[in-house]
Amino acid sequence: QVQLVESGGGLVQPGGSLRLSCAASGSIFSINDMGWYRQPPGKERELVATITSGGSTNYADSVKGRFTISRDNAKNTVFLQMNSLKPEDTAAYYCNANIRRGLSRLSVRDYWGQGTQVTVSS
């Protein structure tokens, strides 16, 4: 079994910062790409940032320069450091991990966290 557990969400004022964490556990052989997605109220889920196993990153234009994605491969954990937060960053944030569960490369699947709420308000 594979599970992703998120933490770090909460209420913050505009201009403030939050750090989200997502730890994968269970039957894991290796983890490929990891990422963060968000779903604002009444809107569709959108990509925020991704990071490869080697550390290459990609960001949505709306968060570039403010958010930083990173990972600790030894701990199977991905982070999202969010600075200069804006009200429009308010959303449920979901972590994602592409995980290989065994020797076969066909055992690769995407797994999702249950989401953590980030609210930016004064």
Number of C-alpha atoms within 10 A of each C-alpha: 7 12 17 21 17 22 15 15 18 14 15 18 14 17 14 14 17 19 16 21 22 27 19 23 14 10 13 16 14 15 20 16 18 28 26 26 19 23 19 17 10 7 9 8 15 14 15 24 23 24 22 17 15 10 15 11 16 16 19 14 9 11 17 12 12 13 20 20 24 20 21 12 14 6 10 17 20 25 23 22 15 20 17 15 22 18 15 12 20 20 22 18 24 25 29 21 27 18 22 19 19 13 10 9 11 9 11 18 13 13 16 21 19 14 22 20 18 22 21 21 16 9
